[in-house]
Amino acid sequence: MAVTIKICGVRSLEALDAAIGCGADMVGFVFFAPSPRNVGIPAARALGARAAGRALKVALTVDADDELLGDIVTALKPDLLQLHGHETVERVAVVRSRFGLPVMKALPIASRADLSPIRLYARVADRLIFDARAPKEATRPGGLGLSFDWALLEGVDPGVPFLLSGGLDAGNVGEALRLTRAPGVDVSSGVESAPGVKDAEKICAFVRAVRLAEAALGIGVNA
């Protein structure tokens, strides 16, 4: 299997077309008001319709209640729900069951101690996403352009597919893949010209960098 590429924080039809046109496998839509990438329900309808059948649609929420999740599912018709807050193992299981959709749980990583919940969440989530732990003063958990020590993930096998996130861009994603052998990568601020503004050239450069690294490292090549 090829490395899965997710472009997150898509807010416009132009950004969506650029992401899919450049070869993204997943496009992420943020539903979190404090984020400059917040898309909102009305825009999600048009974006969801445009992306249908072209790439997997991922709805990112942060500690969302069932009412909001229901509105998002109705508007976007996502293929996956990404839970990026402090959702417990029990909450992840409830969301997955209640909405009948695959769930990807984000886990913040800053030290080896942060690896301990992986197995617990892997039992209830379909995928995991490892992101840099946000600073204490941060007002949102992701999209901050921060990376973590990728060496922490060397040899980690959660038992479910995972994506590497946090501070990735075309210049460093090859090294990140070399260290982690991640089956997927997620990028947001690393393909922007300004917070929340996606750049088509940066998106394409990121995708190219992933595919070059994939070929060089033999990732996803069946033995």
Summary of the structure (lengths in Angstrom):
residues: 223
radius of gyration: 16.0
end to end distance: 11.4
largest distance: 46.1
contacts: 758
relative contact order: 0.17
helix: 38%
strand: 21%
